[in-house]
Amino acid sequence: MVARDFEIRTDRLRLRAFLPTDAARMVEIQSNWNVTRMLRLAPWPPTEAAMIRWVDLHGEEWLAGKAYRFAVEHEGRVIGCADIDAVENGSADIGYWFDEAYWGGGYASEAAGAVVRFAFETLGLTRLTAGHVNDNPGSGKVLLKLGFIHVADGVRDSLPRGEGVPYRFYVLAAPI
């Protein structure tokens, strides 16, 4: 299974491999501080060159079985990202980010749900972890809706904020 040949369809969304041509749209989305301040590792301010480098890594990560990153499209337009990262020993971390114009419309739940199914059914993973900064309760609602269980609170470094931020951690086991 090669990233560029793989896609996931939901009722409203298409999840596909990112392309270098998506870089400008990614910069547009992440130029909104309300979006990027919720991310741990995104550069601030975003640049097209950084986004292209990020996209270039995807194919290598996919082939190595280390990460699976999907551009999320709605009506042919990239509206965000949903991904599986840090795959190791049957476990991985999931994450997602979306254009602020699409917040509250159920797109994160729909895309993250598709990624969870992909992780368990296609990749055969047995455990997923996730988290969010405390000042992003909407992300916590998405995780709880998908069946994740809150397991801890702590602090994680935030590249865009330039400091450690309060963070909530979650886990989800594969269905038996």
Summary of the structure (lengths in Angstrom):
residues: 176
radius of gyration: 15.1
end to end distance: 25.1
largest distance: 43.2
contacts: 542
relative contact order: 0.16
helix: 36%
strand: 36%
